[in-house]
Amino acid sequence: MTKDNIKELRTKILKGIELSYSRLLISKQKEDGELVISRNGKIVRVKAKDLAK
């Protein structure tokens, strides 16, 4: 693979990750759910509505 192919693939992967995160956030907001994330190495539960702000 050339460097251009690698950059293109990396861009596509990052766009896919962003798209899946936004879809997850929207679905969790609809059902008033929570997401489990890590902040400073500690596991925290956050309401999806709070992350949209």
Distance bins in CASP14 RR format, pairs under 12 A and 6 or more apart:
PFRMAT RR
TARGET T0000
AUTHOR 0000-0000-0000
RMODE 2
METHOD distances of the structure
MODEL  1
1 7 0 0 0 0 1 0 0 0 0 0 0
1 8 0 0 0 0 1 0 0 0 0 0 0
1 9 1 0 0 1 0 0 0 0 0 0 0
1 10 0 0 0 0 0 1 0 0 0 0 0
2 8 0 0 0 0 1 0 0 0 0 0 0
2 9 0 0 0 0 0 1 0 0 0 0 0
3 9 0 0 0 0 0 1 0 0 0 0 0
3 10 0 0 0 0 0 1 0 0 0 0 0
4 10 0 0 0 0 0 1 0 0 0 0 0
4 11 0 0 0 0 0 1 0 0 0 0 0
5 11 0 0 0 0 0 1 0 0 0 0 0
5 12 0 0 0 0 0 1 0 0 0 0 0
6 12 0 0 0 0 0 1 0 0 0 0 0
6 13 0 0 0 0 0 1 0 0 0 0 0
7 13 0 0 0 0 0 1 0 0 0 0 0
7 14 0 0 0 0 0 1 0 0 0 0 0
8 14 0 0 0 0 0 1 0 0 0 0 0
8 15 0 0 0 0 0 1 0 0 0 0 0
9 15 0 0 0 0 0 1 0 0 0 0 0
9 16 0 0 0 0 0 1 0 0 0 0 0
10 16 0 0 0 0 0 1 0 0 0 0 0
10 17 0 0 0 0 0 1 0 0 0 0 0
11 17 0 0 0 0 0 1 0 0 0 0 0
11 18 0 0 0 0 0 1 0 0 0 0 0
12 18 0 0 0 0 0 1 0 0 0 0 0
12 19 0 0 0 0 0 1 0 0 0 0 0
13 19 0 0 0 0 0 1 0 0 0 0 0
13 20 0 0 0 0 0 1 0 0 0 0 0
14 20 0 0 0 0 0 1 0 0 0 0 0
14 21 0 0 0 0 0 1 0 0 0 0 0
15 21 0 0 0 0 0 1 0 0 0 0 0
15 22 0 0 0 0 0 1 0 0 0 0 0
16 22 0 0 0 0 1 0 0 0 0 0 0
16 23 0 0 0 0 1 0 0 0 0 0 0
16 24 0 0 0 0 0 1 0 0 0 0 0
17 23 0 0 0 0 0 1 0 0 0 0 0
17 24 0 0 0 0 0 1 0 0 0 0 0
18 24 0 0 0 0 0 1 0 0 0 0 0
18 25 0 0 0 0 0 1 0 0 0 0 0
19 25 0 0 0 0 0 1 0 0 0 0 0
19 26 0 0 0 0 0 1 0 0 0 0 0
20 26 0 0 0 0 0 1 0 0 0 0 0
20 27 0 0 0 0 0 1 0 0 0 0 0
21 27 0 0 0 0 0 1 0 0 0 0 0
21 28 0 0 0 0 0 1 0 0 0 0 0
21 35 0 0 0 0 1 0 0 0 0 0 0
21 37 0 0 0 0 0 1 0 0 0 0 0
21 48 0 0 0 0 0 1 0 0 0 0 0
21 51 0 0 0 0 1 0 0 0 0 0 0
21 52 0 0 0 0 0 1 0 0 0 0 0
22 28 0 0 0 0 0 1 0 0 0 0 0
22 29 0 0 0 0 0 1 0 0 0 0 0
22 48 0 0 0 0 0 1 0 0 0 0 0
22 51 0 0 0 0 0 1 0 0 0 0 0
22 52 0 0 0 0 1 0 0 0 0 0 0
23 29 0 0 0 0 0 1 0 0 0 0 0
23 30 0 0 0 0 0 1 0 0 0 0 0
23 48 0 0 0 0 0 1 0 0 0 0 0
24 30 0 0 0 0 0 1 0 0 0 0 0
24 31 0 0 0 0 0 1 0 0 0 0 0
24 33 0 0 0 0 0 1 0 0 0 0 0
24 34 0 0 0 0 0 1 0 0 0 0 0
24 35 1 0 0 1 0 0 0 0 0 0 0
24 36 0 0 0 0 0 1 0 0 0 0 0
24 37 0 0 0 0 0 1 0 0 0 0 0
24 48 0 0 0 0 1 0 0 0 0 0 0
24 51 0 0 0 0 0 1 0 0 0 0 0
24 52 0 0 0 0 0 1 0 0 0 0 0
25 31 0 0 0 0 0 1 0 0 0 0 0
25 33 0 0 0 0 0 1 0 0 0 0 0
25 34 0 0 0 0 0 1 0 0 0 0 0
25 35 1 0 0 1 0 0 0 0 0 0 0
25 37 0 0 0 0 0 1 0 0 0 0 0
25 46 0 0 0 0 0 1 0 0 0 0 0
25 47 0 0 0 0 0 1 0 0 0 0 0
25 48 1 0 1 0 0 0 0 0 0 0 0
25 49 0 0 0 0 1 0 0 0 0 0 0
25 50 0 0 0 0 0 1 0 0 0 0 0
25 51 1 0 0 1 0 0 0 0 0 0 0
25 52 1 0 0 1 0 0 0 0 0 0 0
25 53 0 0 0 0 0 1 0 0 0 0 0
26 33 0 0 0 0 0 1 0 0 0 0 0
26 35 0 0 0 0 0 1 0 0 0 0 0
26 48 0 0 0 0 1 0 0 0 0 0 0
26 49 0 0 0 0 0 1 0 0 0 0 0
26 51 0 0 0 0 0 1 0 0 0 0 0
26 52 0 0 0 0 1 0 0 0 0 0 0
27 33 0 0 0 0 1 0 0 0 0 0 0
27 35 0 0 0 0 0 1 0 0 0 0 0
27 48 0 0 0 0 1 0 0 0 0 0 0
28 34 1 0 0 1 0 0 0 0 0 0 0
28 35 1 0 0 1 0 0 0 0 0 0 0
28 36 0 0 0 0 0 1 0 0 0 0 0
28 37 0 0 0 0 0 1 0 0 0 0 0
28 45 0 0 0 0 0 1 0 0 0 0 0
28 46 0 0 0 0 1 0 0 0 0 0 0
28 47 0 0 0 0 1 0 0 0 0 0 0
28 48 1 1 0 0 0 0 0 0 0 0 0
28 49 0 0 0 0 1 0 0 0 0 0 0
28 50 0 0 0 0 0 1 0 0 0 0 0
28 51 0 0 0 0 1 0 0 0 0 0 0
28 52 0 0 0 0 1 0 0 0 0 0 0
29 35 0 0 0 0 0 1 0 0 0 0 0
29 46 0 0 0 0 0 1 0 0 0 0 0
29 47 0 0 0 0 1 0 0 0 0 0 0
29 48 1 0 1 0 0 0 0 0 0 0 0
29 49 1 0 1 0 0 0 0 0 0 0 0
29 50 0 0 0 0 1 0 0 0 0 0 0
29 51 0 0 0 0 1 0 0 0 0 0 0
29 52 1 0 0 1 0 0 0 0 0 0 0
29 53 0 0 0 0 0 1 0 0 0 0 0
30 48 0 0 0 0 1 0 0 0 0 0 0
30 49 0 0 0 0 0 1 0 0 0 0 0
30 52 0 0 0 0 0 1 0 0 0 0 0
31 47 0 0 0 0 0 1 0 0 0 0 0
31 48 0 0 0 0 1 0 0 0 0 0 0
31 49 0 0 0 0 0 1 0 0 0 0 0
32 47 1 0 0 1 0 0 0 0 0 0 0
32 48 1 0 0 1 0 0 0 0 0 0 0
32 49 1 0 0 1 0 0 0 0 0 0 0
32 50 0 0 0 0 0 1 0 0 0 0 0
33 45 0 0 0 0 1 0 0 0 0 0 0
33 46 0 0 0 0 1 0 0 0 0 0 0
33 47 1 0 0 1 0 0 0 0 0 0 0
33 48 1 0 1 0 0 0 0 0 0 0 0
33 49 0 0 0 0 1 0 0 0 0 0 0
33 50 0 0 0 0 0 1 0 0 0 0 0
33 51 0 0 0 0 0 1 0 0 0 0 0
33 52 0 0 0 0 0 1 0 0 0 0 0
34 43 0 0 0 0 0 1 0 0 0 0 0
34 44 0 0 0 0 1 0 0 0 0 0 0
34 45 1 0 1 0 0 0 0 0 0 0 0
34 46 1 0 0 1 0 0 0 0 0 0 0
34 47 1 0 1 0 0 0 0 0 0 0 0
34 48 1 0 0 1 0 0 0 0 0 0 0
34 49 0 0 0 0 1 0 0 0 0 0 0
34 50 0 0 0 0 1 0 0 0 0 0 0
34 51 0 0 0 0 1 0 0 0 0 0 0
35 43 0 0 0 0 0 1 0 0 0 0 0
35 44 0 0 0 0 1 0 0 0 0 0 0
35 45 1 0 0 1 0 0 0 0 0 0 0
35 46 1 0 1 0 0 0 0 0 0 0 0
35 47 0 0 0 0 1 0 0 0 0 0 0
35 48 1 0 1 0 0 0 0 0 0 0 0
35 49 0 0 0 0 0 1 0 0 0 0 0
35 50 0 0 0 0 1 0 0 0 0 0 0
35 51 1 0 0 1 0 0 0 0 0 0 0
35 52 0 0 0 0 0 1 0 0 0 0 0
36 42 0 0 0 0 0 1 0 0 0 0 0
36 43 1 0 0 1 0 0 0 0 0 0 0
36 44 1 0 0 1 0 0 0 0 0 0 0
36 45 1 0 1 0 0 0 0 0 0 0 0
36 46 1 0 0 1 0 0 0 0 0 0 0
36 47 0 0 0 0 0 1 0 0 0 0 0
36 48 0 0 0 0 0 1 0 0 0 0 0
36 51 0 0 0 0 0 1 0 0 0 0 0
37 43 1 0 0 1 0 0 0 0 0 0 0
37 44 1 0 1 0 0 0 0 0 0 0 0
37 45 0 0 0 0 1 0 0 0 0 0 0
37 46 1 0 1 0 0 0 0 0 0 0 0
37 47 0 0 0 0 0 1 0 0 0 0 0
37 48 0 0 0 0 0 1 0 0 0 0 0
37 50 0 0 0 0 0 1 0 0 0 0 0
37 51 0 0 0 0 1 0 0 0 0 0 0
38 44 1 0 0 1 0 0 0 0 0 0 0
38 45 0 0 0 0 0 1 0 0 0 0 0
38 46 0 0 0 0 0 1 0 0 0 0 0
39 45 0 0 0 0 0 1 0 0 0 0 0
39 46 0 0 0 0 1 0 0 0 0 0 0
39 51 0 0 0 0 0 1 0 0 0 0 0
44 50 0 0 0 0 0 1 0 0 0 0 0
44 51 0 0 0 0 0 1 0 0 0 0 0
45 51 0 0 0 0 0 1 0 0 0 0 0
46 52 0 0 0 0 0 1 0 0 0 0 0
46 53 0 0 0 0 0 1 0 0 0 0 0
47 53 0 0 0 0 0 1 0 0 0 0 0
END
